[in-house]
């Protein structure tokens, strides 16, 4: 069956290293950066924060919130800001966090006003605006919530009171607000576009004959160059994955429940991007199977299989592992895999190499090695073509999920296990870096239109077409074919 966000208990559980300190680089380690300052044990409850070798590993929610808020002498590490804002939604809604941040800011502001320290007050205000700017840039969709927007306005209003007319703080607030509104407007337009990106129509085939006329257009009639098709698939992948945001991925942690077969739960609008992208994988797998099964002549089916093998290979070379896996999955679906006479004519050496890369044994070790190589290439890239990394999304989701499952959110002392959230944040941040790569290939609307709108067969129609191409070979297949024919005749 096609991959899904539903995880089977029989599937291999991807394991993630528990030694976070050896995985995290200095850019996401939680270490205090030079010149950033650090809240000491006596600073506003920050004694509830535990550090290990300079790394923040745990703390109470209150202390972690206080660690987020700047002081006159302190500004939090940017990686801490991203990690805490991302992970805090597991424990507290963004608007409530914003209200608490505003309260802490007000308390500090009142202390500075009482001491008549105008210079320090202005410096503190500038740091608060900088923190809010980073928040609105990293997670603008938190502010789609009216409560969050109201809290933001309340904080900026209080902060602006310390600034003279047209001062730097007021200008920074105006720029931040304008950028946020533009981001929210873009999101609104994206939601309208999503309504148009519906799944391809499912073609159940005629009553008995699932085969189309020989002259009907197929993928080879639209594009016969494997590299070009791989490039267009990469275009589609990057367009679709770019609609996923860090907070969407955090839903894997905050809204998955083993009692619901590990399916993403919660607000549909928050999981839509994940499910839509996962659905694209399934549609591509089924399109590949449809293109193969609906071909009338064995010679042409052989050519179709070899073509998709070459497309998958080009996807691998590009770094588009998600399309590659979808194509392989499509060719491994039962209606395609059972076509032994067709497969006997296929030069399978290339396919064997692809399956080796996607071998599920040892937690997809071969794939992970290839992904690591693509990541290193991307980091050292001089051109956008070398920067492309599109991981197998289903496996990425599982990695995040199982990292969440094998480590608790809270430690025995009640602290939040922040070491866990550093690693989740690191993986999500890396994924987001990949999604922001601009596709370097020229877009071909004709090819993309076919890929996105060509009717795909239902599973039933795929089996009908497959049996019509090569009759049933054993008792099980004969029984299946008999049942299908009976069902279709009764339906007619």
C-alpha positions as CSV (number, residue, x, y, z in Angstrom):
1,X,0.0,0.0,0.0
2,X,1.2,3.6,-0.5
3,X,3.0,5.3,2.3
4,X,0.8,7.2,4.8
5,X,1.2,9.3,7.9
6,X,-0.5,6.3,9.6
7,X,2.3,4.1,11.1
8,X,1.9,0.4,11.2
9,X,3.1,-1.5,14.3
10,X,5.0,-3.8,12.0
11,X,7.1,-1.1,10.4
12,X,10.7,-0.5,11.5
13,X,10.9,2.3,14.1
14,X,13.5,4.8,13.1
15,X,15.8,5.3,16.1
16,X,17.3,8.6,16.9
17,X,20.5,9.0,18.9
18,X,19.9,9.7,22.6
19,X,23.3,11.4,22.9
20,X,22.2,14.8,22.0
21,X,25.3,16.6,23.0
22,X,27.3,14.7,20.4
23,X,24.8,15.5,17.6
24,X,24.2,19.2,18.3
25,X,26.6,21.6,16.7
26,X,27.6,24.8,18.3
27,X,25.0,26.7,16.3
28,X,22.2,24.9,18.0
29,X,23.7,23.7,21.3
30,X,22.1,26.0,23.8
31,X,25.4,27.3,24.7
32,X,25.6,31.0,25.6
33,X,27.2,32.8,22.7
34,X,30.0,35.3,23.4
35,X,28.7,38.7,24.2
36,X,25.1,37.5,24.6
37,X,25.2,37.5,28.4
38,X,23.6,34.9,30.6
39,X,20.9,35.0,33.3
40,X,22.5,33.9,36.5
41,X,21.1,31.5,39.1
42,X,19.7,34.4,41.0
43,X,18.2,36.2,38.0
44,X,14.4,36.2,38.3
45,X,13.9,32.5,39.0
46,X,16.5,31.3,36.5
47,X,17.9,29.1,39.3
48,X,15.3,26.6,37.9
49,X,17.4,26.2,34.8
50,X,19.9,23.4,34.6
51,X,23.0,23.7,32.4
52,X,25.5,20.9,31.6
53,X,28.9,21.9,30.0
54,X,27.4,25.3,29.2
55,X,24.3,23.8,27.6
56,X,20.8,24.4,28.8
57,X,19.3,20.9,29.3
58,X,16.2,21.4,31.5
59,X,14.1,23.9,33.4
60,X,10.7,24.8,34.7
61,X,8.3,26.4,32.2
62,X,8.4,29.6,34.2
63,X,12.2,29.8,34.2
64,X,12.4,29.0,30.5
65,X,9.9,31.8,29.8
66,X,12.0,34.2,31.8
67,X,15.1,33.0,30.0
68,X,13.5,34.1,26.8
69,X,12.9,37.7,27.9
70,X,15.9,40.1,27.5
71,X,17.2,42.3,30.3
72,X,19.4,45.4,30.0
73,X,22.5,43.2,30.2
74,X,21.2,40.0,28.5
75,X,19.8,38.9,25.2
76,X,18.9,35.2,24.5
77,X,20.8,33.1,22.0
78,X,18.9,33.1,18.7
79,X,18.8,29.3,18.7
80,X,17.3,29.3,22.1
81,X,14.6,31.8,20.9
82,X,13.7,29.5,17.9
83,X,13.8,26.3,20.0
84,X,11.7,27.6,22.9
85,X,9.1,29.4,20.7
86,X,8.8,26.2,18.7
87,X,8.6,23.8,21.6
88,X,6.6,25.9,24.0
89,X,3.4,25.4,22.1
90,X,3.4,21.8,23.4
91,X,2.9,23.3,26.9
92,X,1.3,26.7,26.5
93,X,-0.6,28.4,23.6
94,X,1.4,31.2,21.8
95,X,-1.1,33.9,22.9
96,X,-0.7,32.8,26.6
97,X,3.1,32.8,26.2
98,X,3.0,36.2,24.7
99,X,0.9,37.5,27.6
100,X,3.4,36.1,30.1
101,X,6.3,37.7,28.1
102,X,4.4,41.0,28.2
103,X,4.0,40.7,32.0
104,X,7.7,40.0,32.5
105,X,8.6,43.0,30.3
106,X,6.2,45.2,32.2
107,X,7.7,44.2,35.6
108,X,11.2,45.0,34.3
109,X,10.1,48.2,32.7
110,X,8.5,49.4,35.9
111,X,11.8,48.7,37.8
112,X,13.8,50.8,35.3
113,X,11.2,53.6,35.4
114,X,11.4,53.6,39.2
115,X,15.1,54.1,38.9
116,X,14.8,56.9,36.4
117,X,17.2,55.1,34.1
118,X,16.1,56.4,30.7
119,X,19.1,55.1,28.7
120,X,18.7,51.6,30.1
121,X,15.0,51.8,29.5
122,X,15.4,52.6,25.9
123,X,18.0,49.9,25.5
124,X,15.7,47.4,27.1
125,X,12.8,48.5,24.9
126,X,14.9,48.0,21.8
127,X,15.8,44.4,22.9
128,X,12.1,43.6,23.5
129,X,11.2,44.8,20.0
130,X,14.1,42.7,18.6
131,X,12.7,39.6,20.4
132,X,9.2,40.3,19.0
133,X,10.7,40.8,15.5
134,X,12.4,37.4,15.7
135,X,9.1,35.8,16.9
136,X,7.0,37.4,14.1
137,X,9.6,36.4,11.4
138,X,10.0,32.8,12.6
139,X,6.4,32.1,13.5
140,X,4.2,34.7,11.8
141,X,1.1,32.5,11.7
142,X,1.0,32.5,15.5
143,X,-0.5,35.9,15.0
144,X,-3.4,34.8,12.9
145,X,-4.9,34.3,16.4
146,X,-6.7,37.5,17.4
147,X,-5.6,37.0,21.0
148,X,-2.0,36.8,20.0
149,X,-2.3,39.9,17.9
150,X,-4.0,41.8,20.7
151,X,-1.2,40.8,23.1
152,X,1.4,41.9,20.5
153,X,-0.2,45.3,20.2
154,X,-0.4,45.7,24.0
155,X,3.3,45.0,24.4
156,X,4.4,47.2,21.6
157,X,2.2,50.0,22.9
158,X,3.8,49.9,26.3
159,X,7.3,49.7,24.8
160,X,6.7,52.6,22.5
161,X,5.8,54.9,25.4
162,X,9.5,55.2,26.3
163,X,10.5,56.5,22.9
164,X,10.4,60.0,21.6
165,X,8.2,60.9,18.6
166,X,9.4,59.1,15.4
167,X,12.2,57.4,17.5
168,X,14.1,54.3,16.6
169,X,12.0,52.0,18.7
170,X,8.7,53.3,17.2
171,X,10.2,52.9,13.7
172,X,11.3,49.3,14.4
173,X,7.8,48.5,15.7
174,X,6.2,49.9,12.5
175,X,8.5,47.9,10.3
176,X,7.9,44.7,12.3
177,X,4.1,45.2,12.1
178,X,4.2,45.9,8.4
179,X,6.3,42.7,7.7
180,X,4.0,40.6,9.8
181,X,0.9,41.8,8.0
182,X,2.5,41.1,4.7
183,X,3.3,37.5,5.8
184,X,-0.3,37.0,7.0
185,X,-1.7,38.3,3.7
186,X,0.6,35.9,1.8
187,X,-0.7,33.0,4.0
188,X,-4.2,34.0,3.2
189,X,-3.5,33.8,-0.5
190,X,-1.8,30.5,-0.1
191,X,-4.9,29.1,1.6
192,X,-6.9,30.1,-1.5
193,X,-4.4,28.4,-3.7
194,X,-4.6,25.2,-1.6
195,X,-8.3,24.9,-2.5
196,X,-7.3,24.7,-6.2
197,X,-4.6,22.0,-5.5
198,X,-7.0,19.2,-5.2
199,X,-6.0,15.5,-5.7
200,X,-6.1,14.1,-9.2
201,X,-9.3,12.4,-10.2
202,X,-9.4,8.7,-9.5
203,X,-10.3,6.7,-12.6
204,X,-12.1,3.5,-11.7
205,X,-11.9,2.2,-15.3
206,X,-14.8,0.9,-17.4
207,X,-17.0,-1.9,-16.3
208,X,-14.5,-4.7,-17.2
209,X,-11.9,-3.3,-19.6
210,X,-9.6,-1.1,-17.7
211,X,-7.3,-0.5,-20.7
212,X,-7.6,2.8,-22.5
213,X,-7.5,3.1,-26.3
214,X,-3.9,2.6,-27.6
215,X,-3.8,6.2,-28.8
216,X,-4.6,7.7,-25.4
217,X,-1.9,10.1,-24.1
218,X,0.5,8.8,-21.5
219,X,3.5,10.3,-19.7
220,X,5.9,9.4,-22.5
221,X,3.7,11.3,-24.9
222,X,4.2,14.4,-22.7
223,X,7.8,14.0,-21.6
224,X,10.2,11.3,-22.7
225,X,13.4,12.7,-21.0
226,X,13.9,11.2,-17.5
227,X,16.0,14.2,-16.4
228,X,13.4,16.7,-17.4
229,X,10.6,14.8,-15.6
230,X,12.8,14.5,-12.5
231,X,13.3,18.3,-12.6
232,X,9.6,19.0,-12.9
233,X,8.9,16.6,-10.0
234,X,11.4,18.6,-8.0
235,X,9.6,21.8,-8.9
236,X,6.4,20.3,-7.5
237,X,8.1,18.9,-4.4
238,X,9.6,22.3,-3.5
239,X,6.4,24.2,-4.2
240,X,4.4,21.9,-1.9
241,X,7.0,21.5,0.8
242,X,7.4,25.2,1.1
243,X,3.9,25.5,2.5
244,X,5.0,23.5,5.6
245,X,6.0,25.6,8.5
246,X,8.0,24.7,11.7
247,X,4.8,24.9,13.8
248,X,3.1,22.4,11.4
249,X,5.8,19.9,12.1
250,X,5.5,20.5,15.9
251,X,2.0,19.1,15.5
252,X,3.7,15.7,15.2
253,X,4.7,16.1,18.8
254,X,1.7,17.9,20.3
255,X,-1.1,16.2,18.4
256,X,-0.2,12.6,17.9
257,X,-1.8,9.9,19.9
258,X,-1.0,6.2,19.8
259,X,-4.7,5.4,20.5
260,X,-5.4,7.0,17.1
261,X,-2.9,4.8,15.2
262,X,-0.4,7.6,15.5
263,X,-2.3,9.8,13.1
264,X,-1.8,13.5,13.2
265,X,-4.6,15.1,15.2
266,X,-5.8,18.5,16.2
267,X,-7.0,21.4,14.1
268,X,-7.3,20.5,10.5
269,X,-5.8,23.8,9.4
270,X,-2.7,23.0,11.4
271,X,-2.1,19.6,9.8
272,X,-3.4,20.4,6.3
273,X,0.1,21.1,4.9
274,X,1.5,17.9,6.3
275,X,-1.4,15.7,5.0
276,X,-1.5,17.5,1.6
277,X,2.2,16.8,1.1
278,X,1.9,13.2,2.3
279,X,-1.0,12.9,-0.1
280,X,1.2,14.1,-3.0
281,X,3.5,11.1,-2.3
282,X,0.6,8.7,-2.5
283,X,-0.8,10.3,-5.7
284,X,2.6,10.1,-7.4
285,X,3.0,6.4,-6.4
286,X,-0.5,5.7,-7.8
287,X,0.2,7.7,-11.0
288,X,3.3,5.6,-11.7
289,X,1.3,2.4,-11.2
290,X,-1.4,3.7,-13.4
291,X,0.9,4.6,-16.2
292,X,2.4,1.1,-16.2
293,X,-0.7,-0.9,-15.8
294,X,-2.8,0.8,-18.4
295,X,-0.3,0.2,-21.2
296,X,-1.7,-2.4,-23.6
297,X,1.5,-3.9,-25.1
298,X,4.1,-5.7,-23.0
299,X,6.9,-4.0,-25.0
300,X,5.6,-0.6,-24.1
301,X,5.0,-1.5,-20.5
302,X,8.7,-2.6,-20.3
303,X,9.7,0.8,-21.8
304,X,7.5,2.6,-19.2
305,X,9.0,0.7,-16.3
306,X,12.5,1.5,-17.6
307,X,11.6,5.1,-18.0
308,X,10.4,5.5,-14.4
309,X,13.5,3.7,-13.2
310,X,15.6,6.3,-15.0
311,X,13.4,9.1,-13.6
312,X,13.9,7.8,-10.0
313,X,17.6,7.6,-10.7
314,X,17.7,11.3,-11.8
315,X,15.7,12.3,-8.7
316,X,18.3,10.6,-6.6
317,X,21.1,12.5,-8.4
318,X,19.2,15.8,-7.8
319,X,18.7,15.1,-4.1
320,X,14.9,14.6,-4.5
321,X,14.6,11.5,-2.4
322,X,10.8,11.9,-1.8
323,X,9.9,11.6,-5.5
324,X,12.4,8.8,-5.9
325,X,10.8,6.8,-3.0
326,X,7.3,7.5,-4.4
327,X,8.2,6.2,-7.8
328,X,9.8,3.0,-6.3
329,X,6.7,2.5,-4.1
330,X,4.5,2.8,-7.2
331,X,6.5,0.1,-9.0
332,X,6.4,-2.1,-5.9
333,X,2.6,-2.0,-5.6
334,X,1.1,-5.4,-6.1
335,X,-0.6,-4.8,-9.5
336,X,2.8,-3.7,-11.0
337,X,5.1,-6.1,-9.1
338,X,3.1,-9.1,-10.2
339,X,3.7,-8.4,-13.9
340,X,6.5,-11.0,-14.1
341,X,6.6,-11.3,-17.9
342,X,7.0,-7.6,-18.2
343,X,9.6,-7.4,-15.5
344,X,11.6,-10.2,-17.2
345,X,12.2,-7.9,-20.1
346,X,13.3,-5.0,-17.9
347,X,17.0,-4.2,-17.4
348,X,16.8,-4.2,-13.6
349,X,20.4,-3.4,-12.7
350,X,19.5,0.3,-12.2
351,X,16.4,-0.6,-10.2
352,X,18.4,-2.9,-7.9
353,X,20.7,0.0,-7.1
354,X,17.7,2.3,-6.3
355,X,16.2,-0.4,-4.1
356,X,19.5,-0.8,-2.4
357,X,19.5,3.0,-1.5
358,X,15.9,2.6,-0.1
359,X,16.5,-0.7,1.7
360,X,14.5,-0.5,5.0
361,X,16.9,-2.7,6.9
362,X,19.0,-1.2,9.7
363,X,16.6,1.8,9.9
364,X,17.1,2.8,6.3
365,X,20.8,3.0,6.8
366,X,21.7,3.3,3.1
367,X,19.2,6.1,2.6
368,X,20.4,8.0,5.6
369,X,24.0,7.7,4.3
370,X,22.9,9.1,1.0
371,X,20.8,11.9,2.7
372,X,23.9,12.8,4.8
373,X,26.0,13.1,1.6
374,X,23.3,15.3,-0.1
375,X,23.2,17.5,3.1
376,X,27.0,18.0,3.0
377,X,26.9,18.8,-0.7
378,X,24.1,21.3,0.0
379,X,26.1,23.0,2.8
380,X,29.2,23.4,0.5
381,X,27.2,24.2,-2.6
382,X,28.1,27.1,-4.9
383,X,25.0,26.7,-7.1
384,X,21.3,26.2,-6.3
385,X,21.3,22.9,-8.2
386,X,23.7,21.5,-5.6
387,X,21.6,22.8,-2.7
388,X,18.6,20.6,-3.3
389,X,17.7,18.2,-0.5
390,X,14.2,16.8,-0.4
391,X,14.1,14.0,2.2
392,X,11.6,11.1,2.3
393,X,8.9,13.0,4.2
394,X,7.3,9.9,5.7
395,X,10.6,8.9,7.3
396,X,11.3,12.4,8.5
397,X,7.8,12.4,10.2
398,X,8.6,9.1,11.8
399,X,12.0,10.3,13.1
400,X,10.4,13.3,14.8
401,X,7.5,11.2,16.2
402,X,9.7,8.5,17.6
403,X,12.2,11.0,19.0
404,X,9.1,12.4,20.8
405,X,8.0,9.0,22.0
406,X,11.3,7.6,23.4
407,X,12.0,10.8,25.4
408,X,9.7,12.2,28.0
409,X,8.6,15.9,27.9
410,X,9.2,16.2,31.7
411,X,11.9,14.9,33.9
412,X,11.3,13.3,37.4
413,X,11.9,16.7,39.1
414,X,9.1,18.3,37.0
415,X,11.5,20.2,34.7
416,X,10.8,20.3,30.9
417,X,13.3,18.0,29.2
418,X,14.8,20.7,27.0
419,X,17.6,18.5,25.8
420,X,14.9,16.6,23.8
421,X,13.5,19.8,22.3
422,X,17.0,21.0,21.2
423,X,17.2,17.9,19.0
424,X,13.7,18.1,17.7
425,X,14.3,21.8,16.9
426,X,17.6,21.0,15.2
427,X,15.9,18.5,12.9
428,X,13.0,20.8,12.1
429,X,15.3,23.8,11.4
430,X,17.4,21.7,9.1
431,X,14.3,20.6,7.2
432,X,13.1,24.2,6.9
433,X,16.5,25.1,5.5
434,X,16.0,22.6,2.7
435,X,12.4,23.8,2.0
436,X,13.7,27.4,1.3
437,X,15.9,26.4,-1.6
438,X,14.7,28.1,-4.9
439,X,14.2,25.5,-7.7
440,X,16.8,26.2,-10.4
441,X,15.0,24.3,-13.1
442,X,12.8,25.9,-15.8
443,X,9.2,25.2,-15.1
444,X,7.3,23.3,-17.8
445,X,3.6,23.9,-17.3
446,X,2.5,21.2,-19.7
447,X,4.4,18.5,-17.9
448,X,3.4,19.7,-14.5
449,X,-0.2,19.9,-15.5
450,X,-0.1,16.2,-16.6
451,X,1.6,15.1,-13.4
452,X,-0.9,17.0,-11.2
453,X,-4.2,16.3,-13.1
454,X,-3.8,13.0,-15.0
455,X,-6.5,10.6,-13.7
456,X,-5.1,7.8,-11.6
457,X,-6.6,4.4,-11.2
458,X,-8.2,3.1,-8.0
459,X,-6.5,0.1,-6.5
460,X,-9.4,-2.0,-7.9
461,X,-8.9,-0.7,-11.4
462,X,-5.1,-1.3,-11.2
463,X,-5.7,-4.9,-10.4
464,X,-8.2,-5.2,-13.3
465,X,-5.7,-3.7,-15.8
466,X,-2.9,-5.9,-14.3
467,X,-4.8,-9.1,-14.7
468,X,-5.9,-8.2,-18.2
469,X,-2.2,-7.7,-19.1
470,X,-1.0,-10.9,-17.5
471,X,-3.6,-13.4,-16.3
472,X,-3.6,-14.8,-12.7
473,X,-0.9,-17.3,-12.0
474,X,-1.9,-18.9,-8.8
475,X,-5.0,-19.8,-6.8
476,X,-4.9,-16.6,-4.8
477,X,-4.8,-14.5,-7.9
478,X,-7.5,-16.5,-9.6
479,X,-9.8,-16.0,-6.6
480,X,-9.0,-12.3,-6.6
481,X,-9.7,-11.9,-10.3
482,X,-12.9,-13.9,-10.0
483,X,-14.1,-11.7,-7.1
484,X,-13.3,-8.5,-9.1
485,X,-15.1,-9.7,-12.2
486,X,-18.2,-10.6,-10.1
487,X,-18.2,-7.3,-8.3
488,X,-17.9,-5.3,-11.5
489,X,-20.6,-7.4,-13.3
490,X,-23.0,-6.9,-10.4
491,X,-22.2,-3.2,-10.4
492,X,-23.0,-3.0,-14.1
